[in-house]
């Protein structure tokens, strides 16, 4: 399991396998999330959301290997949603 798709396209680090909370809209697929706090995508997210929407939130890069879909996973803190990390 070392396909390029397992790495975050924004920071190049290996993404974490992540299971969504049971009550979320993300479903039951195991997804890959970049939980790197130094990821430029995540860092830019704070600035963008603050400037555009005056909100203290950001997002992490998310990739669903089951569907091939990727997009943002909104987070409200550095520790948010980490409890779903599988490995
Ligand atoms: Zn990243």
PDB file of the backbone (N, CA, C, O) and the ligand in Angstrom, with CONECT records:
HET     ZN  A 101       1
ATOM      1  N   UNK A   1       0.839  -1.202   0.000  1.00  0.00           N
ATOM      2  CA  UNK A   1       0.000   0.000   0.000  1.00  0.00           C
ATOM      3  C   UNK A   1       0.873   1.251   0.000  1.00  0.00           C
ATOM      4  O   UNK A   1       0.973   1.950   1.008  1.00  0.00           O
ATOM      5  N   UNK A   2       1.494   1.521  -1.123  1.00  0.00           N
ATOM      6  CA  UNK A   2       2.310   2.738  -1.192  1.00  0.00           C
ATOM      7  C   UNK A   2       2.009   3.503  -2.462  1.00  0.00           C
ATOM      8  O   UNK A   2       2.911   4.061  -3.086  1.00  0.00           O
ATOM      9  N   UNK A   3       0.762   3.532  -2.842  1.00  0.00           N
ATOM     10  CA  UNK A   3       0.405   4.285  -4.036  1.00  0.00           C
ATOM     11  C   UNK A   3       0.559   5.775  -3.762  1.00  0.00           C
ATOM     12  O   UNK A   3       0.420   6.220  -2.622  1.00  0.00           O
ATOM     13  N   UNK A   4       0.848   6.547  -4.813  1.00  0.00           N
ATOM     14  CA  UNK A   4       0.987   7.998  -4.641  1.00  0.00           C
ATOM     15  C   UNK A   4      -0.266   8.635  -4.043  1.00  0.00           C
ATOM     16  O   UNK A   4      -0.181   9.664  -3.373  1.00  0.00           O
ATOM     17  N   UNK A   5      -1.417   8.032  -4.281  1.00  0.00           N
ATOM     18  CA  UNK A   5      -2.659   8.619  -3.821  1.00  0.00           C
ATOM     19  C   UNK A   5      -2.760   8.617  -2.296  1.00  0.00           C
ATOM     20  O   UNK A   5      -3.623   9.291  -1.733  1.00  0.00           O
ATOM     21  N   UNK A   6      -1.887   7.867  -1.628  1.00  0.00           N
ATOM     22  CA  UNK A   6      -1.928   7.862  -0.169  1.00  0.00           C
ATOM     23  C   UNK A   6      -1.199   9.055   0.415  1.00  0.00           C
ATOM     24  O   UNK A   6      -1.235   9.288   1.623  1.00  0.00           O
ATOM     25  N   UNK A   7      -0.537   9.808  -0.450  1.00  0.00           N
ATOM     26  CA  UNK A   7       0.175  10.980   0.037  1.00  0.00           C
ATOM     27  C   UNK A   7      -0.623  12.236  -0.253  1.00  0.00           C
ATOM     28  O   UNK A   7      -1.291  12.346  -1.281  1.00  0.00           O
ATOM     29  N   UNK A   8      -0.542  13.173   0.665  1.00  0.00           N
ATOM     30  CA  UNK A   8      -1.237  14.439   0.491  1.00  0.00           C
ATOM     31  C   UNK A   8      -0.600  15.212  -0.663  1.00  0.00           C
ATOM     32  O   UNK A   8       0.614  15.412  -0.668  1.00  0.00           O
ATOM     33  N   UNK A   9      -1.401  15.651  -1.645  1.00  0.00           N
ATOM     34  CA  UNK A   9      -0.842  16.390  -2.787  1.00  0.00           C
ATOM     35  C   UNK A   9      -0.344  17.782  -2.388  1.00  0.00           C
ATOM     36  O   UNK A   9       0.346  18.435  -3.171  1.00  0.00           O
ATOM     37  N   UNK A  10      -0.681  18.237  -1.195  1.00  0.00           N
ATOM     38  CA  UNK A  10      -0.310  19.592  -0.776  1.00  0.00           C
ATOM     39  C   UNK A  10       0.993  19.618   0.021  1.00  0.00           C
ATOM     40  O   UNK A  10       1.766  20.569  -0.092  1.00  0.00           O
ATOM     41  N   UNK A  11       1.244  18.588   0.820  1.00  0.00           N
ATOM     42  CA  UNK A  11       2.466  18.589   1.640  1.00  0.00           C
ATOM     43  C   UNK A  11       3.332  17.361   1.400  1.00  0.00           C
ATOM     44  O   UNK A  11       4.482  17.321   1.837  1.00  0.00           O
ATOM     45  N   UNK A  12       2.794  16.355   0.707  1.00  0.00           N
ATOM     46  CA  UNK A  12       3.593  15.185   0.354  1.00  0.00           C
ATOM     47  C   UNK A  12       3.718  14.135   1.443  1.00  0.00           C
ATOM     48  O   UNK A  12       4.365  13.107   1.246  1.00  0.00           O
ATOM     49  N   UNK A  13       3.096  14.392   2.605  1.00  0.00           N
ATOM     50  CA  UNK A  13       3.181  13.410   3.680  1.00  0.00           C
ATOM     51  C   UNK A  13       2.085  12.356   3.531  1.00  0.00           C
ATOM     52  O   UNK A  13       1.047  12.584   2.909  1.00  0.00           O
ATOM     53  N   UNK A  14       2.358  11.199   4.123  1.00  0.00           N
ATOM     54  CA  UNK A  14       1.394  10.110   4.078  1.00  0.00           C
ATOM     55  C   UNK A  14       0.145  10.522   4.870  1.00  0.00           C
ATOM     56  O   UNK A  14       0.240  11.051   5.977  1.00  0.00           O
ATOM     57  N   UNK A  15      -1.001  10.270   4.287  1.00  0.00           N
ATOM     58  CA  UNK A  15      -2.245  10.614   4.957  1.00  0.00           C
ATOM     59  C   UNK A  15      -2.655   9.492   5.912  1.00  0.00           C
ATOM     60  O   UNK A  15      -2.211   8.352   5.781  1.00  0.00           O
ATOM     61  N   UNK A  16      -3.503   9.837   6.866  1.00  0.00           N
ATOM     62  CA  UNK A  16      -3.960   8.875   7.860  1.00  0.00           C
ATOM     63  C   UNK A  16      -5.274   8.250   7.432  1.00  0.00           C
ATOM     64  O   UNK A  16      -6.146   8.911   6.869  1.00  0.00           O
ATOM     65  N   UNK A  17      -5.396   6.952   7.715  1.00  0.00           N
ATOM     66  CA  UNK A  17      -6.701   6.321   7.517  1.00  0.00           C
ATOM     67  C   UNK A  17      -7.628   6.829   8.614  1.00  0.00           C
ATOM     68  O   UNK A  17      -7.249   6.933   9.781  1.00  0.00           O
ATOM     69  N   UNK A  18      -8.841   7.138   8.208  1.00  0.00           N
ATOM     70  CA  UNK A  18      -9.750   7.820   9.130  1.00  0.00           C
ATOM     71  C   UNK A  18     -11.172   7.319   8.949  1.00  0.00           C
ATOM     72  O   UNK A  18     -11.662   7.173   7.829  1.00  0.00           O
ATOM     73  N   UNK A  19     -11.823   7.060  10.073  1.00  0.00           N
ATOM     74  CA  UNK A  19     -13.233   6.648  10.054  1.00  0.00           C
ATOM     75  C   UNK A  19     -14.074   7.807  10.564  1.00  0.00           C
ATOM     76  O   UNK A  19     -13.800   8.364  11.627  1.00  0.00           O
ATOM     77  N   UNK A  20     -15.081   8.160   9.814  1.00  0.00           N
ATOM     78  CA  UNK A  20     -15.933   9.291  10.179  1.00  0.00           C
ATOM     79  C   UNK A  20     -16.750   8.975  11.425  1.00  0.00           C
ATOM     80  O   UNK A  20     -17.089   7.819  11.674  1.00  0.00           O
ATOM     81  N   UNK A  21     -17.067  10.013  12.214  1.00  0.00           N
ATOM     82  CA  UNK A  21     -17.985   9.802  13.337  1.00  0.00           C
ATOM     83  C   UNK A  21     -19.310   9.229  12.833  1.00  0.00           C
ATOM     84  O   UNK A  21     -19.738   9.521  11.716  1.00  0.00           O
ATOM     85  N   UNK A  22     -19.949   8.415  13.664  1.00  0.00           N
ATOM     86  CA  UNK A  22     -21.159   7.701  13.240  1.00  0.00           C
ATOM     87  C   UNK A  22     -22.276   8.654  12.824  1.00  0.00           C
ATOM     88  O   UNK A  22     -23.093   8.315  11.968  1.00  0.00           O
ATOM     89  N   UNK A  23     -22.316   9.838  13.422  1.00  0.00           N
ATOM     90  CA  UNK A  23     -23.426  10.748  13.148  1.00  0.00           C
ATOM     91  C   UNK A  23     -23.080  11.770  12.065  1.00  0.00           C
ATOM     92  O   UNK A  23     -23.824  12.730  11.867  1.00  0.00           O
ATOM     93  N   UNK A  24     -21.979  11.581  11.371  1.00  0.00           N
ATOM     94  CA  UNK A  24     -21.586  12.569  10.369  1.00  0.00           C
ATOM     95  C   UNK A  24     -22.121  12.200   8.995  1.00  0.00           C
ATOM     96  O   UNK A  24     -22.671  11.118   8.788  1.00  0.00           O
ATOM     97  N   UNK A  25     -21.946  13.128   8.064  1.00  0.00           N
ATOM     98  CA  UNK A  25     -22.439  12.910   6.707  1.00  0.00           C
ATOM     99  C   UNK A  25     -21.422  12.180   5.844  1.00  0.00           C
ATOM    100  O   UNK A  25     -21.650  11.968   4.653  1.00  0.00           O
ATOM    101  N   UNK A  26     -20.293  11.792   6.450  1.00  0.00           N
ATOM    102  CA  UNK A  26     -19.218  11.244   5.632  1.00  0.00           C
ATOM    103  C   UNK A  26     -19.370   9.764   5.332  1.00  0.00           C
ATOM    104  O   UNK A  26     -18.603   9.203   4.549  1.00  0.00           O
ATOM    105  N   UNK A  27     -20.365   9.126   5.958  1.00  0.00           N
ATOM    106  CA  UNK A  27     -20.609   7.730   5.646  1.00  0.00           C
ATOM    107  C   UNK A  27     -19.640   6.793   6.350  1.00  0.00           C
ATOM    108  O   UNK A  27     -18.935   7.187   7.279  1.00  0.00           O
ATOM    109  N   UNK A  28     -19.619   5.554   5.893  1.00  0.00           N
ATOM    110  CA  UNK A  28     -18.848   4.533   6.606  1.00  0.00           C
ATOM    111  C   UNK A  28     -17.561   4.159   5.889  1.00  0.00           C
ATOM    112  O   UNK A  28     -16.804   3.331   6.396  1.00  0.00           O
ATOM    113  N   UNK A  29     -17.289   4.739   4.731  1.00  0.00           N
ATOM    114  CA  UNK A  29     -16.040   4.444   4.034  1.00  0.00           C
ATOM    115  C   UNK A  29     -14.853   4.922   4.870  1.00  0.00           C
ATOM    116  O   UNK A  29     -14.898   5.994   5.474  1.00  0.00           O
ATOM    117  N   UNK A  30     -13.794   4.117   4.898  1.00  0.00           N
ATOM    118  CA  UNK A  30     -12.548   4.589   5.480  1.00  0.00           C
ATOM    119  C   UNK A  30     -11.911   5.558   4.489  1.00  0.00           C
ATOM    120  O   UNK A  30     -11.706   5.222   3.322  1.00  0.00           O
ATOM    121  N   UNK A  31     -11.603   6.752   4.960  1.00  0.00           N
ATOM    122  CA  UNK A  31     -11.039   7.767   4.080  1.00  0.00           C
ATOM    123  C   UNK A  31      -9.617   8.098   4.506  1.00  0.00           C
ATOM    124  O   UNK A  31      -9.180   7.731   5.597  1.00  0.00           O
ATOM    125  N   UNK A  32      -8.912   8.784   3.644  1.00  0.00           N
ATOM    126  CA  UNK A  32      -7.547   9.215   3.960  1.00  0.00           C
ATOM    127  C   UNK A  32      -7.574  10.716   4.198  1.00  0.00           C
ATOM    128  O   UNK A  32      -8.097  11.483   3.390  1.00  0.00           O
ATOM    129  N   UNK A  33      -6.995  11.119   5.335  1.00  0.00           N
ATOM    130  CA  UNK A  33      -6.992  12.533   5.710  1.00  0.00           C
ATOM    131  C   UNK A  33      -5.559  12.958   6.004  1.00  0.00           C
ATOM    132  O   UNK A  33      -4.791  12.213   6.613  1.00  0.00           O
ATOM    133  N   UNK A  34      -5.208  14.159   5.566  1.00  0.00           N
ATOM    134  CA  UNK A  34      -3.905  14.717   5.930  1.00  0.00           C
ATOM    135  C   UNK A  34      -4.062  15.451   7.262  1.00  0.00           C
ATOM    136  O   UNK A  34      -4.679  16.515   7.320  1.00  0.00           O
ATOM    137  N   UNK A  35      -3.500  14.875   8.339  1.00  0.00           N
ATOM    138  CA  UNK A  35      -3.585  15.511   9.663  1.00  0.00           C
ATOM    139  C   UNK A  35      -2.304  16.266  10.004  1.00  0.00           C
ATOM    140  O   UNK A  35      -2.017  16.521  11.173  1.00  0.00           O
ATOM    141  N   UNK A  36      -1.544  16.618   8.982  1.00  0.00           N
ATOM    142  CA  UNK A  36      -0.313  17.379   9.197  1.00  0.00           C
ATOM    143  C   UNK A  36      -0.655  18.856   9.469  1.00  0.00           C
ATOM    144  O   UNK A  36      -1.222  19.538   8.616  1.00  0.00           O
ATOM    145  N   UNK A  37      -0.300  19.332  10.672  1.00  0.00           N
ATOM    146  CA  UNK A  37      -0.607  20.716  11.023  1.00  0.00           C
ATOM    147  C   UNK A  37       0.250  21.720  10.246  1.00  0.00           C
ATOM    148  O   UNK A  37      -0.037  22.917  10.261  1.00  0.00           O
ATOM    149  N   UNK A  38       1.284  21.251   9.579  1.00  0.00           N
ATOM    150  CA  UNK A  38       2.117  22.129   8.761  1.00  0.00           C
ATOM    151  C   UNK A  38       1.724  22.084   7.293  1.00  0.00           C
ATOM    152  O   UNK A  38       2.379  22.711   6.460  1.00  0.00           O
ATOM    153  N   UNK A  39       0.677  21.362   6.966  1.00  0.00           N
ATOM    154  CA  UNK A  39       0.244  21.256   5.574  1.00  0.00           C
ATOM    155  C   UNK A  39      -0.219  22.625   5.070  1.00  0.00           C
ATOM    156  O   UNK A  39      -1.050  23.260   5.719  1.00  0.00           O
ATOM    157  N   UNK A  40       0.291  23.089   3.946  1.00  0.00           N
ATOM    158  CA  UNK A  40      -0.095  24.416   3.439  1.00  0.00           C
ATOM    159  C   UNK A  40      -1.588  24.548   3.159  1.00  0.00           C
ATOM    160  O   UNK A  40      -2.148  25.636   3.287  1.00  0.00           O
ATOM    161  N   UNK A  41      -2.225  23.466   2.784  1.00  0.00           N
ATOM    162  CA  UNK A  41      -3.662  23.479   2.524  1.00  0.00           C
ATOM    163  C   UNK A  41      -4.424  23.818   3.809  1.00  0.00           C
ATOM    164  O   UNK A  41      -5.352  24.627   3.814  1.00  0.00           O
ATOM    165  N   UNK A  42      -4.000  23.172   4.892  1.00  0.00           N
ATOM    166  CA  UNK A  42      -4.624  23.388   6.204  1.00  0.00           C
ATOM    167  C   UNK A  42      -4.313  24.799   6.724  1.00  0.00           C
ATOM    168  O   UNK A  42      -5.198  25.470   7.255  1.00  0.00           O
ATOM    169  N   UNK A  43      -3.081  25.244   6.576  1.00  0.00           N
ATOM    170  CA  UNK A  43      -2.683  26.576   7.047  1.00  0.00           C
ATOM    171  C   UNK A  43      -3.427  27.653   6.269  1.00  0.00           C
ATOM    172  O   UNK A  43      -3.942  28.602   6.861  1.00  0.00           O
ATOM    173  N   UNK A  44      -3.489  27.516   4.953  1.00  0.00           N
ATOM    174  CA  UNK A  44      -4.227  28.490   4.138  1.00  0.00           C
ATOM    175  C   UNK A  44      -5.699  28.523   4.499  1.00  0.00           C
ATOM    176  O   UNK A  44      -6.335  29.574   4.418  1.00  0.00           O
ATOM    177  N   UNK A  45      -6.246  27.390   4.896  1.00  0.00           N
ATOM    178  CA  UNK A  45      -7.663  27.294   5.235  1.00  0.00           C
ATOM    179  C   UNK A  45      -8.062  28.226   6.354  1.00  0.00           C
ATOM    180  O   UNK A  45      -9.120  28.852   6.294  1.00  0.00           O
ATOM    181  N   UNK A  46      -7.220  28.330   7.387  1.00  0.00           N
ATOM    182  CA  UNK A  46      -7.527  29.234   8.505  1.00  0.00           C
ATOM    183  C   UNK A  46      -7.641  30.661   8.001  1.00  0.00           C
ATOM    184  O   UNK A  46      -8.604  31.363   8.311  1.00  0.00           O
ATOM    185  N   UNK A  47      -6.655  31.086   7.223  1.00  0.00           N
ATOM    186  CA  UNK A  47      -6.618  32.474   6.734  1.00  0.00           C
ATOM    187  C   UNK A  47      -7.807  32.743   5.819  1.00  0.00           C
ATOM    188  O   UNK A  47      -8.461  33.781   5.912  1.00  0.00           O
ATOM    189  N   UNK A  48      -8.068  31.792   4.941  1.00  0.00           N
ATOM    190  CA  UNK A  48      -9.147  31.945   3.968  1.00  0.00           C
ATOM    191  C   UNK A  48     -10.501  32.070   4.663  1.00  0.00           C
ATOM    192  O   UNK A  48     -11.277  32.974   4.352  1.00  0.00           O
ATOM    193  N   UNK A  49     -10.783  31.181   5.587  1.00  0.00           N
ATOM    194  CA  UNK A  49     -12.081  31.177   6.255  1.00  0.00           C
ATOM    195  C   UNK A  49     -12.251  32.407   7.141  1.00  0.00           C
ATOM    196  O   UNK A  49     -13.354  32.934   7.288  1.00  0.00           O
ATOM    197  N   UNK A  50     -11.131  32.862   7.734  1.00  0.00           N
ATOM    198  CA  UNK A  50     -11.195  34.059   8.570  1.00  0.00           C
ATOM    199  C   UNK A  50     -11.465  35.291   7.706  1.00  0.00           C
ATOM    200  O   UNK A  50     -12.305  36.126   8.042  1.00  0.00           O
ATOM    201  N   UNK A  51     -10.749  35.391   6.599  1.00  0.00           N
ATOM    202  CA  UNK A  51     -10.872  36.557   5.733  1.00  0.00           C
ATOM    203  C   UNK A  51     -12.221  36.592   5.032  1.00  0.00           C
ATOM    204  O   UNK A  51     -12.886  37.627   4.991  1.00  0.00           O
ATOM    205  N   UNK A  52     -12.614  35.453   4.484  1.00  0.00           N
ATOM    206  CA  UNK A  52     -13.810  35.421   3.646  1.00  0.00           C
ATOM    207  C   UNK A  52     -15.097  35.319   4.454  1.00  0.00           C
ATOM    208  O   UNK A  52     -16.113  35.922   4.108  1.00  0.00           O
ATOM    209  N   UNK A  53     -15.039  34.550   5.531  1.00  0.00           N
ATOM    210  CA  UNK A  53     -16.286  34.244   6.247  1.00  0.00           C
ATOM    211  C   UNK A  53     -16.235  34.601   7.728  1.00  0.00           C
ATOM    212  O   UNK A  53     -17.197  34.363   8.459  1.00  0.00           O
ATOM    213  N   UNK A  54     -15.091  35.183   8.182  1.00  0.00           N
ATOM    214  CA  UNK A  54     -14.911  35.527   9.585  1.00  0.00           C
ATOM    215  C   UNK A  54     -15.191  34.334  10.494  1.00  0.00           C
ATOM    216  O   UNK A  54     -15.837  34.468  11.533  1.00  0.00           O
ATOM    217  N   UNK A  55     -14.691  33.159  10.086  1.00  0.00           N
ATOM    218  CA  UNK A  55     -14.902  31.958  10.884  1.00  0.00           C
ATOM    219  C   UNK A  55     -13.565  31.349  11.258  1.00  0.00           C
ATOM    220  O   UNK A  55     -12.638  31.299  10.449  1.00  0.00           O
ATOM    221  N   UNK A  56     -13.481  30.888  12.496  1.00  0.00           N
ATOM    222  CA  UNK A  56     -12.260  30.240  12.972  1.00  0.00           C
ATOM    223  C   UNK A  56     -12.331  28.742  12.713  1.00  0.00           C
ATOM    224  O   UNK A  56     -12.391  27.932  13.637  1.00  0.00           O
ATOM    225  N   UNK A  57     -12.324  28.402  11.447  1.00  0.00           N
ATOM    226  CA  UNK A  57     -12.295  26.999  11.049  1.00  0.00           C
ATOM    227  C   UNK A  57     -11.296  26.851   9.909  1.00  0.00           C
ATOM    228  O   UNK A  57     -10.898  27.833   9.282  1.00  0.00           O
ATOM    229  N   UNK A  58     -10.906  25.631   9.656  1.00  0.00           N
ATOM    230  CA  UNK A  58     -10.071  25.342   8.498  1.00  0.00           C
ATOM    231  C   UNK A  58     -10.543  24.002   7.942  1.00  0.00           C
ATOM    232  O   UNK A  58     -11.611  23.506   8.300  1.00  0.00           O
ATOM    233  N   UNK A  59      -9.741  23.435   7.076  1.00  0.00           N
ATOM    234  CA  UNK A  59     -10.102  22.130   6.536  1.00  0.00           C
ATOM    235  C   UNK A  59      -8.838  21.383   6.197  1.00  0.00           C
ATOM    236  O   UNK A  59      -7.785  21.969   5.945  1.00  0.00           O
ATOM    237  N   UNK A  60      -8.974  20.064   6.199  1.00  0.00           N
ATOM    238  CA  UNK A  60      -7.851  19.189   5.870  1.00  0.00           C
ATOM    239  C   UNK A  60      -8.147  18.471   4.563  1.00  0.00           C
ATOM    240  O   UNK A  60      -9.303  18.282   4.185  1.00  0.00           O
ATOM    241  N   UNK A  61      -7.076  18.075   3.881  1.00  0.00           N
ATOM    242  CA  UNK A  61      -7.263  17.379   2.611  1.00  0.00           C
ATOM    243  C   UNK A  61      -7.819  15.975   2.880  1.00  0.00           C
ATOM    244  O   UNK A  61      -7.305  15.235   3.719  1.00  0.00           O
ATOM    245  N   UNK A  62      -8.874  15.634   2.151  1.00  0.00           N
ATOM    246  CA  UNK A  62      -9.561  14.357   2.326  1.00  0.00           C
ATOM    247  C   UNK A  62      -9.613  13.616   1.004  1.00  0.00           C
ATOM    248  O   UNK A  62      -9.883  14.212  -0.039  1.00  0.00           O
ATOM    249  N   UNK A  63      -9.355  12.320   1.044  1.00  0.00           N
ATOM    250  CA  UNK A  63      -9.423  11.487  -0.145  1.00  0.00           C
ATOM    251  C   UNK A  63     -10.144  10.201   0.201  1.00  0.00           C
ATOM    252  O   UNK A  63      -9.788   9.517   1.161  1.00  0.00           O
ATOM    253  N   UNK A  64     -11.145   9.881  -0.575  1.00  0.00           N
ATOM    254  CA  UNK A  64     -11.898   8.649  -0.363  1.00  0.00           C
ATOM    255  C   UNK A  64     -11.448   7.625  -1.400  1.00  0.00           C
ATOM    256  O   UNK A  64     -11.836   7.716  -2.565  1.00  0.00           O
ATOM    257  N   UNK A  65     -10.626   6.644  -0.989  1.00  0.00           N
ATOM    258  CA  UNK A  65     -10.101   5.678  -1.965  1.00  0.00           C
ATOM    259  C   UNK A  65     -11.184   4.773  -2.546  1.00  0.00           C
ATOM    260  O   UNK A  65     -10.977   4.177  -3.603  1.00  0.00           O
ATOM    261  N   UNK A  66     -12.327   4.658  -1.885  1.00  0.00           N
ATOM    262  CA  UNK A  66     -13.406   3.816  -2.402  1.00  0.00           C
ATOM    263  C   UNK A  66     -14.076   4.438  -3.616  1.00  0.00           C
ATOM    264  O   UNK A  66     -14.502   3.727  -4.526  1.00  0.00           O
ATOM    265  N   UNK A  67     -14.170   5.757  -3.631  1.00  0.00           N
ATOM    266  CA  UNK A  67     -14.864   6.444  -4.715  1.00  0.00           C
ATOM    267  C   UNK A  67     -13.924   7.245  -5.601  1.00  0.00           C
ATOM    268  O   UNK A  67     -14.293   7.643  -6.706  1.00  0.00           O
ATOM    269  N   UNK A  68     -12.670   7.489  -5.104  1.00  0.00           N
ATOM    270  CA  UNK A  68     -11.742   8.320  -5.847  1.00  0.00           C
ATOM    271  C   UNK A  68     -12.001   9.806  -5.678  1.00  0.00           C
ATOM    272  O   UNK A  68     -11.326  10.638  -6.285  1.00  0.00           O
ATOM    273  N   UNK A  69     -12.973  10.132  -4.857  1.00  0.00           N
ATOM    274  CA  UNK A  69     -13.352  11.527  -4.655  1.00  0.00           C
ATOM    275  C   UNK A  69     -12.438  12.166  -3.615  1.00  0.00           C
ATOM    276  O   UNK A  69     -12.038  11.517  -2.649  1.00  0.00           O
ATOM    277  N   UNK A  70     -12.111  13.437  -3.815  1.00  0.00           N
ATOM    278  CA  UNK A  70     -11.396  14.135  -2.749  1.00  0.00           C
ATOM    279  C   UNK A  70     -11.957  15.532  -2.560  1.00  0.00           C
ATOM    280  O   UNK A  70     -12.654  16.064  -3.425  1.00  0.00           O
ATOM    281  N   UNK A  71     -11.637  16.118  -1.405  1.00  0.00           N
ATOM    282  CA  UNK A  71     -12.170  17.430  -1.080  1.00  0.00           C
ATOM    283  C   UNK A  71     -11.786  17.814   0.325  1.00  0.00           C
ATOM    284  O   UNK A  71     -10.966  17.141   0.951  1.00  0.00           O
ATOM    285  N   UNK A  72     -12.367  18.892   0.837  1.00  0.00           N
ATOM    286  CA  UNK A  72     -12.012  19.362   2.167  1.00  0.00           C
ATOM    287  C   UNK A  72     -12.770  18.658   3.284  1.00  0.00           C
ATOM    288  O   UNK A  72     -13.934  18.291   3.126  1.00  0.00           O
ATOM    289  N   UNK A  73     -12.104  18.476   4.399  1.00  0.00           N
ATOM    290  CA  UNK A  73     -12.759  18.022   5.624  1.00  0.00           C
ATOM    291  C   UNK A  73     -12.689  19.174   6.623  1.00  0.00           C
ATOM    292  O   UNK A  73     -11.612  19.458   7.149  1.00  0.00           O
ATOM    293  N   UNK A  74     -13.805  19.840   6.896  1.00  0.00           N
ATOM    294  CA  UNK A  74     -13.767  20.999   7.801  1.00  0.00           C
ATOM    295  C   UNK A  74     -13.380  20.585   9.223  1.00  0.00           C
ATOM    296  O   UNK A  74     -13.863  19.582   9.748  1.00  0.00           O
ATOM    297  N   UNK A  75     -12.499  21.380   9.830  1.00  0.00           N
ATOM    298  CA  UNK A  75     -12.102  21.158  11.226  1.00  0.00           C
ATOM    299  C   UNK A  75     -12.102  22.494  11.959  1.00  0.00           C
ATOM    300  O   UNK A  75     -11.884  23.546  11.357  1.00  0.00           O
ATOM    301  N   UNK A  76     -12.348  22.441  13.261  1.00  0.00           N
ATOM    302  CA  UNK A  76     -12.452  23.646  14.076  1.00  0.00           C
ATOM    303  C   UNK A  76     -11.263  23.809  15.014  1.00  0.00           C
ATOM    304  O   UNK A  76     -11.159  24.812  15.720  1.00  0.00           O
ATOM    305  N   UNK A  77     -10.367  22.824  15.026  1.00  0.00           N
ATOM    306  CA  UNK A  77      -9.153  22.927  15.832  1.00  0.00           C
ATOM    307  C   UNK A  77      -8.156  21.906  15.314  1.00  0.00           C
ATOM    308  O   UNK A  77      -8.483  21.050  14.491  1.00  0.00           O
ATOM    309  N   UNK A  78      -6.923  22.016  15.820  1.00  0.00           N
ATOM    310  CA  UNK A  78      -5.884  21.079  15.405  1.00  0.00           C
ATOM    311  C   UNK A  78      -6.219  19.651  15.812  1.00  0.00           C
ATOM    312  O   UNK A  78      -5.856  18.698  15.122  1.00  0.00           O
ATOM    313  N   UNK A  79      -6.914  19.509  16.935  1.00  0.00           N
ATOM    314  CA  UNK A  79      -7.207  18.166  17.449  1.00  0.00           C
ATOM    315  C   UNK A  79      -8.538  17.615  16.935  1.00  0.00           C
ATOM    316  O   UNK A  79      -8.856  16.447  17.157  1.00  0.00           O
ATOM    317  N   UNK A  80      -9.306  18.450  16.254  1.00  0.00           N
ATOM    318  CA  UNK A  80     -10.633  18.030  15.822  1.00  0.00           C
ATOM    319  C   UNK A  80     -10.572  16.796  14.924  1.00  0.00           C
ATOM    320  O   UNK A  80      -9.754  16.721  14.008  1.00  0.00           O
ATOM    321  N   UNK A  81     -11.433  15.850  15.194  1.00  0.00           N
ATOM    322  CA  UNK A  81     -11.657  14.643  14.391  1.00  0.00           C
ATOM    323  C   UNK A  81     -10.499  13.650  14.430  1.00  0.00           C
ATOM    324  O   UNK A  81     -10.549  12.613  13.768  1.00  0.00           O
ATOM    325  N   UNK A  82      -9.459  13.961  15.197  1.00  0.00           N
ATOM    326  CA  UNK A  82      -8.334  13.017  15.284  1.00  0.00           C
ATOM    327  C   UNK A  82      -8.725  11.692  15.922  1.00  0.00           C
ATOM    328  O   UNK A  82      -8.065  10.675  15.709  1.00  0.00           O
ATOM    329  N   UNK A  83      -9.801  11.704  16.704  1.00  0.00           N
ATOM    330  CA  UNK A  83     -10.221  10.464  17.358  1.00  0.00           C
ATOM    331  C   UNK A  83     -10.632   9.407  16.337  1.00  0.00           C
ATOM    332  O   UNK A  83     -10.735   8.226  16.667  1.00  0.00           O
ATOM    333  N   UNK A  84     -10.866   9.837  15.093  1.00  0.00           N
ATOM    334  CA  UNK A  84     -11.257   8.880  14.063  1.00  0.00           C
ATOM    335  C   UNK A  84     -10.080   8.241  13.348  1.00  0.00           C
ATOM    336  O   UNK A  84     -10.272   7.387  12.482  1.00  0.00           O
ATOM    337  N   UNK A  85      -8.847   8.648  13.703  1.00  0.00           N
ATOM    338  CA  UNK A  85      -7.674   8.104  13.017  1.00  0.00           C
ATOM    339  C   UNK A  85      -7.499   6.624  13.368  1.00  0.00           C
ATOM    340  O   UNK A  85      -7.493   6.240  14.538  1.00  0.00           O
ATOM    341  N   UNK A  86      -7.358   5.810  12.327  1.00  0.00           N
ATOM    342  CA  UNK A  86      -7.225   4.374  12.523  1.00  0.00           C
ATOM    343  C   UNK A  86      -5.750   3.990  12.576  1.00  0.00           C
ATOM    344  O   UNK A  86      -5.349   3.164  13.395  1.00  0.00           O
ATOM    345  N   UNK A  87      -4.956   4.581  11.715  1.00  0.00           N
ATOM    346  CA  UNK A  87      -3.507   4.324  11.722  1.00  0.00           C
ATOM    347  C   UNK A  87      -2.775   5.432  11.009  1.00  0.00           C
ATOM    348  O   UNK A  87      -1.549   5.397  10.909  1.00  0.00           O
TER     349      UNK A  87
HETATM  350 ZN    ZN A 101      -1.097  17.760   3.613  1.00  0.00          ZN
END
